[in-house]
Amino acid sequence: MMTIPFFLLTFILFFSAAAAAAASASKHGSSQDLIRSSCIHASYPSLCLRTLSSYSGPANTPCELAQAAVKVSLSCAQKVSNYLTTSVTGKSKRERVALNDCVEQISESVDELSKTLGELKHLRGETFEFQMSNAQTWVSAALTNEDTCLDGFEGVDGKVKSDVKRKITTVAKVTSNALYMINRLDESRGRHRLNP
């Protein structure tokens, strides 16, 4: 008599664990499918796939995916901002001016990406279009700041320029991908409104 309940308990626990693992794998698989299908048309598809596939948070819906893309961009911009303020010094006056301007531009990008993330986390049906417009405007402004930073190094040569250019270019690429995901979210919401 004692073996039957123990056997049943073992059986139930085994299949519960197997079902939970299968559900988790299925959810992870659907998340990866969404990432793949979304990244394929992004500005930088391979970078999009690489950064979002390794993203540790949820990315199971277009909204979560847009938030994930903005978080990747924000994290990258914060790292570059920290690098520019702590690890780089310009040798010439021209380099120092360009660096100072760049630090300011990237700091503004960080602020704009933070505001975008806040907006995406609190989307509401009645204000969706207004919020999406804000998000698109802020991410576009962040991209402009990144371009402006690079423009400041026109006429400057050397290691500082190449280091800054490499890092800023990466930030600009992930920011461009984030803008794509936001636009995609806006379009998918528009399609759902037209075809309920």
Secondary structure, DSSP 8 states (H G I E B T S, - for coil): --HHHHHHHHHHHHHHHHHHHHHHHHHHHHHHHHHHHHHTTSSSHHHHHHHHHT--S---SHHHHHHHHHHHHHHHHHHHHHHHHHT---SSHHHHHHHHHHHHHHHHHHHHHHHHHHHHHT--GGGHHHHHHHHHHHHHHHHHHHHHHHHTTTT--SHHHHHHHHHHHHHHHHHHHHHHHHHHHHHHHHHHHH--
